[in-house]
């Protein structure tokens, strides 16, 4: 489909747990889900910025993420 990034399928929530993103009981029928998070990982594989929320409806605004990324590149 032309995507230039990888998708992650995490059926057993292994990666979700590794990044401390598990939101127990917050999904449909009280299933465990990943809480929203945005990461900026540089070309060296170093996590430079993380935005975590406790609310599944809250995400970083694109302009906020871009502002942080631009500041980190300088």
WOVEN-V264077 format. One line per field, one symbol per residue. phi: phi as a letter, one per 30 degrees, with the letter a starting at -180 (. if undefined). psi: psi as a letter, one per 30 degrees, with the letter a starting at -180 (. if undefined). Layout:
# WOVEN-V264077
phi = ???
psi = ???
This chain:
# WOVEN-V264077
phi = .idcbccccbeciddeddchcdcdiccehiddbddeabbccdddicdcabbcbcbdccbddedddddddddddd
psi = ggkglkkkkieggeeeeeghgkikgfakhhlklklkkkkjklfggkjfkkjklgkffklkkeeeeeeeeeeff.
